[in-house]
Amino acid sequence: MRLDVYLTAAELTPGALNDRVVGVIDVLRASTTITTALNLGARAVIPFEGTDEVVAAARNFERSSVLLAGERKMLPVSGFDLGNSPAELTPAIVAGKTLLLSTTNGTHALLQCHGARETVIASYVNCSAVTALFRTAFRSGVSVALVCSGQDRHFALEDAACAGRLVRVASRRFTGVTLNDAAHACSLLDRKYGDALETLFLDSAHGRALADAGFGRDL
């Protein structure tokens, strides 16, 4: 069995994720927004590559049943109901609704996960649930992969550190799991930051950019 980390979706090669359980990480912010929306009662969150695709897909739903959500360069898309901020979500807004979501990094990475046995959203806010799923996969002899969304298709510190947390917890006591180099490196980042997420986010370029853009509550 293997547990491989891909530091960006650009590292994926054809067949790399075949028959694996895959976790897609975009801590700041799509993974956190999606998980939060579902936790608050959203019916579903459907990812799209582009904002035009969101608008086209919305025509297939009753308008009152869907929310158009997304961002470009961190800012909400003009004319959409929501941006990509977990802090703006409440049960009154999302309960029972389907979110049609397009983001700069996270939804792009999700849509690159071809051939996976199962694809899940992974972040710090649902770490326990994701690691439990990964451990179930290992017990069944199924390999796992983590795909970091990154920032603008480049390495993102917060995604790698979250991957390290998932690697360390999920593979604990499973001696037959082989890690790739990226998984080892991410584990070291988790050892460095641990639960000091405020420090992690303020060390990361994306975290600082979000704070400067007025999204400090999301951190």
C-alpha contacts under 8 A as a table, 3 or more apart, distances in Angstrom:
res1	aa1	res2	aa2	distance
1	M	138	F	7.10
1	M	141	G	6.29
1	M	142	V	6.35
1	M	143	S	4.89
1	M	144	V	7.86
1	M	176	G	6.50
1	M	177	V	5.07
1	M	178	T	6.28
2	R	143	S	4.88
2	R	144	V	6.18
2	R	145	A	7.76
2	R	177	V	5.24
2	R	178	T	4.67
2	R	179	L	5.97
2	R	180	N	7.91
3	L	143	S	6.10
3	L	144	V	4.84
3	L	145	A	5.36
3	L	146	L	7.66
3	L	167	V	7.41
3	L	177	V	6.55
3	L	178	T	6.11
3	L	179	L	5.09
3	L	180	N	6.97
3	L	183	A	7.31
4	D	144	V	6.71
4	D	145	A	4.78
4	D	146	L	6.31
4	D	179	L	5.71
4	D	180	N	5.20
4	D	182	A	7.17
4	D	183	A	5.91
5	V	145	A	5.75
5	V	146	L	4.71
5	V	147	V	6.02
5	V	148	C	7.56
5	V	163	A	7.24
5	V	180	N	6.89
5	V	182	A	5.51
5	V	183	A	5.07
6	Y	9	A	6.64
6	Y	11	E	6.14
6	Y	12	L	7.06
6	Y	145	A	7.59
6	Y	146	L	6.13
6	Y	147	V	4.85
6	Y	148	C	6.06
6	Y	182	A	6.89
7	L	11	E	7.18
7	L	147	V	6.36
7	L	148	C	5.01
7	L	149	S	7.38
7	L	150	G	7.03
7	L	155	F	6.07
7	L	156	A	7.91
7	L	160	A	6.71
7	L	182	A	7.12
8	T	11	E	5.81
8	T	12	L	7.86
8	T	109	A	7.86
8	T	147	V	6.32
8	T	148	C	5.03
8	T	149	S	5.36
8	T	150	G	5.63
8	T	153	R	6.28
8	T	154	H	6.46
8	T	155	F	6.35
9	A	12	L	5.59
9	A	109	A	5.51
9	A	112	Q	6.79
9	A	147	V	6.17
9	A	148	C	6.64
9	A	149	S	6.19
9	A	153	R	7.36
10	A	153	R	7.01
12	L	16	A	6.27
13	T	16	A	5.44
14	P	17	L	7.95
15	G	18	N	5.15
15	G	114	H	7.60
15	G	115	G	6.70
17	L	20	R	5.49
17	L	21	V	7.93
17	L	22	V	7.25
17	L	113	C	6.82
17	L	114	H	6.74
17	L	115	G	5.79
17	L	116	A	5.18
17	L	145	A	7.03
18	N	114	H	7.30
18	N	115	G	4.43
18	N	116	A	4.99
18	N	117	R	6.83
19	D	115	G	6.34
19	D	116	A	5.10
19	D	117	R	4.47
19	D	118	E	7.89
19	D	142	V	7.70
19	D	143	S	7.82
20	R	115	G	7.92
20	R	116	A	5.12
20	R	117	R	5.10
20	R	118	E	6.85
20	R	142	V	6.31
20	R	143	S	5.25
20	R	144	V	5.26
20	R	145	A	6.73
21	V	116	A	6.12
21	V	117	R	5.49
21	V	118	E	4.86
21	V	119	T	6.04
21	V	120	V	7.80
21	V	134	F	7.28
21	V	137	A	7.12
21	V	142	V	7.26
21	V	143	S	6.61
21	V	144	V	4.86
21	V	145	A	6.44
22	V	113	C	7.73
22	V	116	A	6.38
22	V	117	R	7.65
22	V	118	E	6.14
22	V	119	T	4.76
22	V	120	V	6.21
22	V	144	V	5.74
22	V	145	A	4.81
22	V	146	L	5.66
22	V	147	V	7.28
23	G	119	T	5.83
23	G	120	V	4.86
23	G	121	I	5.64
23	G	122	A	5.53
23	G	130	V	7.80
23	G	144	V	7.93
23	G	145	A	6.38
23	G	146	L	4.76
23	G	147	V	6.21
24	V	31	S	7.57
24	V	106	G	7.80
24	V	109	A	7.01
24	V	110	L	6.29
24	V	119	T	7.29
24	V	120	V	6.34
24	V	121	I	5.23
24	V	122	A	5.58
24	V	146	L	5.89
24	V	147	V	4.84
24	V	148	C	6.01
24	V	149	S	7.05
25	I	31	S	5.99
25	I	106	G	7.31
25	I	121	I	6.49
25	I	122	A	5.00
25	I	123	S	5.84
25	I	146	L	7.21
25	I	147	V	6.12
25	I	148	C	4.82
25	I	149	S	5.88
25	I	159	D	6.00
25	I	162	C	7.67
25	I	163	A	7.36
26	D	29	R	5.69
26	D	30	A	5.48
26	D	31	S	4.89
26	D	32	T	7.30
26	D	105	N	7.30
26	D	106	G	5.34
26	D	122	A	7.53
26	D	123	S	6.87
26	D	148	C	6.35
26	D	149	S	5.24
26	D	150	G	6.87
26	D	159	D	5.98
27	V	30	A	6.65
27	V	31	S	5.56
27	V	32	T	5.78
27	V	122	A	7.89
27	V	123	S	5.38
27	V	124	Y	7.10
27	V	158	E	6.54
27	V	159	D	5.75
27	V	162	C	7.55
28	L	31	S	7.36
28	L	32	T	6.97
28	L	158	E	7.61
28	L	159	D	7.95
28	L	206	H	7.40
28	L	207	G	7.20
28	L	218	D	7.91
28	L	219	L	7.73
29	R	32	T	5.41
29	R	33	T	6.00
29	R	84	N	6.62
29	R	85	S	6.86
29	R	86	P	7.48
29	R	106	G	7.62
29	R	218	D	7.84
30	A	33	T	4.98
30	A	34	I	5.98
30	A	84	N	6.42
30	A	103	T	7.00
30	A	105	N	7.79
30	A	106	G	5.28
30	A	107	T	7.26
31	S	34	I	5.27
31	S	35	T	6.13
31	S	106	G	6.86
31	S	121	I	5.77
31	S	122	A	6.05
31	S	123	S	5.77
32	T	35	T	5.25
32	T	36	T	5.97
32	T	86	P	6.43
32	T	122	A	7.92
32	T	123	S	5.98
32	T	124	Y	7.68
32	T	125	V	6.58
33	T	36	T	5.12
33	T	37	A	6.03
33	T	84	N	6.36
33	T	85	S	6.12
33	T	86	P	4.43
34	I	37	A	5.16
34	I	38	L	6.31
34	I	45	V	6.62
34	I	86	P	7.93
34	I	121	I	7.65
35	T	38	L	5.30
35	T	39	N	6.10
35	T	121	I	7.18
35	T	125	V	7.46
35	T	126	N	7.17
36	T	39	N	5.00
36	T	40	L	6.15
36	T	86	P	6.27
36	T	89	L	7.56
37	A	40	L	5.17
37	A	41	G	6.55
37	A	42	A	5.47
37	A	45	V	7.89
37	A	86	P	7.51
37	A	89	L	6.69
37	A	90	T	7.96
37	A	94	V	6.51
38	L	41	G	5.20
38	L	42	A	4.72
38	L	43	R	6.91
38	L	44	A	6.82
38	L	45	V	7.60
39	N	42	A	7.25
40	L	89	L	7.92
40	L	90	T	6.58
40	L	91	P	5.05
40	L	94	V	6.87
40	L	95	A	6.21
41	G	91	P	6.34
41	G	94	V	6.48
41	G	95	A	4.23
41	G	96	G	6.00
41	G	97	K	7.93
42	A	45	V	7.38
42	A	91	P	7.98
42	A	94	V	5.09
42	A	95	A	4.56
42	A	96	G	4.99
42	A	97	K	5.09
42	A	98	T	6.14
42	A	99	L	7.40
43	R	95	A	6.93
43	R	96	G	4.89
43	R	97	K	5.26
43	R	98	T	5.28
44	A	97	K	7.05
44	A	98	T	4.78
44	A	99	L	6.26
45	V	98	T	5.72
45	V	99	L	4.61
45	V	100	L	5.99
45	V	101	L	6.80
46	I	98	T	7.44
46	I	99	L	6.19
46	I	100	L	5.02
46	I	101	L	6.00
47	P	100	L	6.22
47	P	101	L	4.95
47	P	102	S	5.88
47	P	107	T	5.34
47	P	110	L	7.45
47	P	111	L	7.52
48	F	51	T	7.35
48	F	53	E	6.42
48	F	54	V	6.35
48	F	100	L	7.18
48	F	101	L	5.91
48	F	102	S	4.90
48	F	103	T	7.91
48	F	107	T	6.09
48	F	108	H	7.41
48	F	111	L	7.60
49	E	53	E	7.14
49	E	102	S	5.76
49	E	103	T	7.40
49	E	107	T	6.18
49	E	108	H	5.50
49	E	111	L	7.33
50	G	53	E	5.36
50	G	54	V	6.78
50	G	102	S	5.90
50	G	103	T	7.83
51	T	54	V	5.04
51	T	55	V	6.51
51	T	70	G	7.50
51	T	77	V	7.94
51	T	102	S	5.94
52	D	55	V	5.17
52	D	56	A	6.24
53	E	56	A	5.04
53	E	57	A	6.01
54	V	57	A	5.17
54	V	58	A	6.16
54	V	68	L	6.81
54	V	100	L	5.90
54	V	101	L	6.86
54	V	102	S	7.02
55	V	58	A	5.23
55	V	59	R	7.02
55	V	68	L	7.52
56	A	59	R	5.66
56	A	60	N	7.77
57	A	60	N	5.63
57	A	61	F	7.56
57	A	100	L	7.86
58	A	61	F	5.47
58	A	62	E	7.83
58	A	63	R	7.02
58	A	66	V	7.10
58	A	68	L	7.59
58	A	100	L	7.49
59	R	62	E	7.49
59	R	63	R	7.58
61	F	65	S	6.78
61	F	66	V	6.88
62	E	65	S	5.46
62	E	66	V	7.07
63	R	66	V	5.73
63	R	67	L	7.94
64	S	67	L	7.91
65	S	96	G	7.55
65	S	97	K	5.25
65	S	98	T	6.35
66	V	97	K	5.33
66	V	98	T	4.70
66	V	99	L	5.73
66	V	100	L	7.06
67	L	80	F	7.69
67	L	81	D	5.80
67	L	82	L	7.14
67	L	94	V	7.86
67	L	97	K	6.73
67	L	98	T	6.21
67	L	99	L	4.82
67	L	100	L	6.20
68	L	80	F	5.06
68	L	81	D	5.22
68	L	82	L	6.33
68	L	99	L	6.05
68	L	100	L	5.12
68	L	101	L	6.44
69	A	76	P	7.75
69	A	77	V	7.53
69	A	80	F	5.74
69	A	81	D	5.90
69	A	82	L	4.48
69	A	83	G	5.20
69	A	84	N	6.62
69	A	99	L	6.44
69	A	100	L	5.86
69	A	101	L	4.76
69	A	102	S	6.62
70	G	76	P	5.96
70	G	77	V	5.89
70	G	80	F	7.27
70	G	82	L	6.50
70	G	83	G	4.65
70	G	84	N	5.25
70	G	101	L	5.23
70	G	102	S	4.70
70	G	103	T	5.16
71	E	74	M	5.52
71	E	75	L	5.10
71	E	76	P	4.39
71	E	77	V	5.10
71	E	83	G	5.38
71	E	84	N	5.80
71	E	102	S	6.80
71	E	103	T	5.15
71	E	104	T	6.63
72	R	75	L	5.53
72	R	76	P	6.64
72	R	77	V	6.47
72	R	103	T	6.36
72	R	104	T	5.61
73	K	104	T	6.89
74	M	84	N	7.68
74	M	104	T	7.84
74	M	210	L	7.14
74	M	213	A	7.88
75	L	83	G	6.84
75	L	84	N	7.99
76	P	80	F	7.29
76	P	82	L	6.69
76	P	83	G	4.10
76	P	84	N	6.82
77	V	80	F	5.62
77	V	82	L	7.93
77	V	83	G	6.50
80	F	83	G	7.24
82	L	85	S	7.86
84	N	103	T	7.22
85	S	88	E	5.64
85	S	89	L	7.33
85	S	215	F	7.79
85	S	218	D	6.33
86	P	89	L	5.56
86	P	218	D	6.28
87	A	217	R	6.29
87	A	218	D	5.54
89	L	93	I	6.44
89	L	94	V	6.86
90	T	93	I	5.30
90	T	94	V	6.38
90	T	95	A	7.98
91	P	94	V	5.37
91	P	95	A	5.00
92	A	95	A	6.11
94	V	97	K	5.32
94	V	98	T	7.75
94	V	99	L	7.88
101	L	107	T	7.39
102	S	107	T	5.84
102	S	108	H	7.96
103	T	106	G	5.94
103	T	107	T	5.58
103	T	108	H	7.23
104	T	107	T	7.18
104	T	108	H	6.94
104	T	152	D	7.01
105	N	108	H	5.41
105	N	109	A	6.37
105	N	149	S	5.53
105	N	150	G	6.63
105	N	151	Q	6.29
105	N	152	D	6.32
105	N	153	R	7.05
106	G	109	A	5.26
106	G	110	L	6.32
106	G	149	S	5.41
107	T	110	L	4.96
107	T	111	L	6.24
108	H	111	L	5.33
108	H	112	Q	6.63
108	H	149	S	7.74
109	A	112	Q	5.23
109	A	113	C	7.01
109	A	147	V	7.32
109	A	148	C	7.54
109	A	149	S	5.41
110	L	113	C	5.76
111	L	114	H	7.44
113	C	116	A	6.26
113	C	119	T	7.43
116	A	119	T	6.30
120	V	130	V	7.69
122	A	126	N	6.47
122	A	127	C	6.67
122	A	130	V	6.41
123	S	126	N	5.71
123	S	127	C	5.95
123	S	162	C	6.60
124	Y	127	C	5.03
124	Y	162	C	6.41
126	N	129	A	5.55
126	N	130	V	6.32
127	C	130	V	5.23
127	C	131	T	6.06
127	C	166	L	6.78
128	S	131	T	5.33
128	S	132	A	6.14
129	A	132	A	5.19
129	A	133	L	6.35
130	V	133	L	5.10
130	V	134	F	6.26
130	V	166	L	7.71
131	T	134	F	4.96
131	T	135	R	6.11
131	T	166	L	6.02
131	T	169	V	6.56
131	T	170	A	4.89
132	A	135	R	5.18
132	A	136	T	6.30
132	A	170	A	7.08
133	L	136	T	5.09
133	L	137	A	6.33
134	F	137	A	4.96
134	F	138	F	6.31
134	F	144	V	6.77
134	F	170	A	6.05
135	R	138	F	5.02
135	R	139	R	6.26
135	R	170	A	5.56
135	R	171	S	7.18
136	T	139	R	5.14
136	T	140	S	6.44
137	A	140	S	5.12
137	A	141	G	6.35
137	A	142	V	5.00
137	A	143	S	6.93
137	A	144	V	7.40
138	F	141	G	4.93
138	F	142	V	5.30
138	F	143	S	6.50
138	F	144	V	7.79
138	F	174	F	7.82
138	F	177	V	7.93
139	R	142	V	7.49
146	L	163	A	6.73
148	C	156	A	7.90
148	C	159	D	5.67
148	C	160	A	6.72
148	C	163	A	7.50
149	S	153	R	7.02
149	S	156	A	7.79
149	S	159	D	7.17
150	G	153	R	5.63
150	G	154	H	5.27
150	G	155	F	4.90
150	G	156	A	4.48
150	G	157	L	7.99
150	G	159	D	6.51
151	Q	154	H	5.19
151	Q	155	F	6.36
151	Q	156	A	5.65
151	Q	206	H	6.96
155	F	160	A	7.85
156	A	159	D	5.57
156	A	160	A	6.45
156	A	204	S	7.11
156	A	205	A	7.67
156	A	206	H	7.33
157	L	160	A	5.26
157	L	161	A	6.18
157	L	200	L	7.78
157	L	204	S	5.58
157	L	205	A	7.88
158	E	161	A	5.17
158	E	162	C	6.19
158	E	200	L	6.51
158	E	201	F	6.49
158	E	204	S	6.40
159	D	162	C	5.17
159	D	163	A	6.15
160	A	163	A	4.96
160	A	164	G	6.20
160	A	186	C	5.37
160	A	189	L	7.33
161	A	164	G	4.96
161	A	165	R	6.44
161	A	186	C	5.57
161	A	187	S	7.17
161	A	189	L	5.13
161	A	190	D	5.00
161	A	193	Y	7.61
162	C	165	R	5.07
162	C	166	L	6.41
162	C	186	C	7.84
162	C	190	D	6.95
163	A	166	L	5.12
163	A	167	V	6.07
163	A	183	A	7.49
163	A	186	C	6.14
163	A	187	S	7.51
164	G	167	V	5.00
164	G	168	R	6.07
164	G	183	A	6.52
164	G	184	H	7.65
164	G	185	A	7.57
164	G	186	C	4.13
164	G	187	S	3.90
164	G	188	L	7.02
164	G	189	L	6.45
164	G	190	D	5.15
165	R	168	R	5.32
165	R	169	V	6.17
165	R	186	C	7.80
165	R	187	S	6.44
165	R	190	D	5.43
165	R	194	G	7.92
166	L	169	V	5.37
166	L	170	A	5.72
167	V	170	A	5.40
167	V	171	S	5.87
167	V	183	A	6.67
167	V	186	C	7.92
167	V	187	S	6.58
168	R	171	S	5.63
168	R	172	R	6.03
168	R	187	S	6.13
169	V	172	R	5.40
171	S	174	F	5.26
171	S	175	T	7.71
171	S	177	V	6.71
172	R	175	T	7.79
174	F	177	V	5.97
179	L	182	A	7.92
179	L	183	A	5.69
179	L	184	H	6.54
180	N	183	A	5.33
180	N	184	H	6.57
181	D	184	H	5.15
181	D	185	A	6.23
182	A	185	A	5.01
182	A	186	C	6.04
183	A	186	C	5.14
183	A	187	S	6.21
184	H	187	S	5.16
184	H	188	L	6.61
185	A	188	L	5.22
185	A	189	L	6.64
186	C	189	L	5.03
186	C	190	D	6.41
187	S	190	D	5.11
187	S	191	R	6.32
188	L	191	R	5.01
188	L	192	K	6.30
189	L	192	K	5.02
189	L	193	Y	6.30
190	D	193	Y	5.27
190	D	194	G	5.24
191	R	194	G	5.52
193	Y	196	A	5.40
193	Y	197	L	6.98
193	Y	199	T	7.51
193	Y	200	L	6.36
194	G	197	L	7.44
196	A	199	T	5.49
196	A	200	L	6.39
197	L	200	L	4.79
197	L	201	F	6.00
198	E	201	F	5.23
198	E	202	L	6.18
198	E	219	L	7.20
199	T	202	L	5.23
199	T	203	D	6.05
200	L	203	D	5.11
200	L	204	S	6.27
201	F	204	S	5.14
201	F	206	H	7.68
201	F	207	G	4.73
201	F	208	R	7.04
201	F	219	L	6.82
202	L	205	A	7.52
202	L	207	G	5.54
202	L	208	R	5.44
203	D	207	G	7.28
203	D	208	R	7.31
204	S	207	G	5.18
204	S	208	R	6.35
205	A	208	R	5.29
205	A	209	A	6.15
206	H	209	A	4.99
206	H	210	L	6.14
207	G	210	L	5.21
207	G	211	A	6.30
207	G	219	L	7.05
208	R	211	A	5.11
208	R	212	D	6.15
209	A	212	D	5.07
209	A	213	A	6.12
210	L	213	A	5.01
210	L	214	G	6.42
210	L	215	F	5.12
210	L	216	G	6.41
211	A	214	G	5.31
211	A	215	F	5.08
211	A	216	G	4.34
211	A	219	L	7.68
212	D	215	F	7.32
212	D	216	G	7.65
215	F	218	D	5.58
215	F	219	L	7.35
216	G	219	L	5.38
